[in-house]
Amino acid sequence: MSAFLTELQVENASGLDDGKWRLTAPLVYQSDVAKQTFTVPAGFITDYASVPRAPLVYWLCGDTSTLASVVHDAIYTYHWVDRSTADKVLREASAVTGVSAWRRTLMYWGVRLGGASHWNPKPTAA
């Protein structure tokens, strides 16, 4: 069964109000969709969900899938699975944390349609 196996522990990555957070402990997520367990390492920097700040879009999807977004950011950075699976993991992990189905669907299609420019062409070593 898909589940977060650890708690999210972060600190401000820059000391500024720039939305960047550094994990202070690994975040572990077990995914049925990807058929594997992901460990986002301590030290990883995330901006959570990169939701456009347009008022309606942010109201609908912003600040709703923090844990899922960290895992998704890491997969986009390290390429642990292909992009399509990464986006499905975002949807799955959002469900695990109780995000409503309609929000999960909006976020999923947002990353499917707009996420290609954020898929790091040269994956970073974890």
TAVEN-V649373 format. One record per residue. N is the residue number from 1. RES is the residue in three letters. SS is DSSP state (H for helix, E for strand, C for the rest). PSI is psi in whole degrees, 0 to 359 (NA if undefined). NEAR is the number of other C-alpha atoms within 8 Angstrom. Layout:
n,res,ss,psi,near
N,RES,SS,PSI,NEAR
N,RES,SS,PSI,NEAR
This chain:
n,res,ss,psi,near
1,MET,C,133,5
2,SER,C,138,10
3,ALA,E,151,9
4,PHE,E,128,10
5,LEU,C,350,8
6,THR,C,166,8
7,GLU,C,152,6
8,LEU,C,126,9
9,GLN,C,118,9
10,VAL,E,165,9
11,GLU,E,158,8
12,ASN,E,127,10
13,ALA,C,334,9
14,SER,C,350,7
15,GLY,C,1,5
16,LEU,C,170,7
17,ASP,C,61,5
18,ASP,C,6,5
19,GLY,C,12,8
20,LYS,C,131,12
21,TRP,E,141,13
22,ARG,E,130,13
23,LEU,E,133,15
24,THR,C,354,9
25,ALA,C,154,10
26,PRO,C,145,12
27,LEU,E,122,16
28,VAL,E,128,11
29,TYR,E,127,13
30,GLN,E,121,13
31,SER,E,125,15
32,ASP,C,323,8
33,VAL,C,313,8
34,ALA,C,350,8
35,LYS,C,41,7
36,GLN,E,169,7
37,THR,E,131,8
38,PHE,E,136,9
39,THR,E,107,8
40,VAL,E,121,11
41,PRO,C,151,10
42,ALA,C,143,10
43,GLY,C,343,8
44,PHE,C,138,9
45,ILE,E,131,9
46,THR,E,157,10
47,ASP,C,17,9
48,TYR,C,220,13
49,ALA,C,130,10
50,SER,C,67,5
51,VAL,C,131,8
52,PRO,C,144,6
53,ARG,C,10,6
54,ALA,C,131,6
55,PRO,H,311,6
56,LEU,H,315,6
57,VAL,H,314,11
58,TYR,H,321,12
59,TRP,H,321,7
60,LEU,H,322,7
61,CYS,H,345,11
62,GLY,C,146,10
63,ASP,C,34,7
64,THR,C,339,6
65,SER,C,55,12
66,THR,H,306,9
67,LEU,H,313,11
68,ALA,H,322,13
69,SER,H,324,11
70,VAL,H,313,13
71,VAL,H,316,13
72,HIS,H,315,12
73,ASP,H,317,10
74,ALA,H,318,12
75,ILE,H,320,11
76,TYR,H,329,13
77,THR,H,313,10
78,TYR,H,348,10
79,HIS,C,45,10
80,TRP,C,333,5
81,VAL,C,173,8
82,ASP,C,166,7
83,ARG,H,318,9
84,SER,H,316,7
85,THR,H,321,10
86,ALA,H,316,12
87,ASP,H,326,12
88,LYS,H,325,10
89,VAL,H,321,13
90,LEU,H,313,13
91,ARG,H,315,13
92,GLU,H,311,11
93,ALA,H,329,13
94,SER,H,320,13
95,ALA,H,318,11
96,VAL,H,325,10
97,THR,C,7,9
98,GLY,C,14,6
99,VAL,C,137,11
100,SER,C,153,7
101,ALA,H,319,7
102,TRP,H,324,6
103,ARG,H,319,10
104,ARG,H,318,12
105,THR,H,315,9
106,LEU,H,315,9
107,MET,H,318,10
108,TYR,H,310,12
109,TRP,H,331,8
110,GLY,H,315,9
111,VAL,H,329,10
112,ARG,H,318,10
113,LEU,H,327,7
114,GLY,H,359,7
115,GLY,C,347,9
116,ALA,H,323,8
117,SER,H,345,6
118,HIS,H,353,6
119,TRP,C,108,9
120,ASN,C,116,8
121,PRO,C,336,4
122,LYS,C,99,4
123,PRO,C,146,9
124,THR,C,145,6
125,ALA,C,136,4
126,ALA,C,NA,4
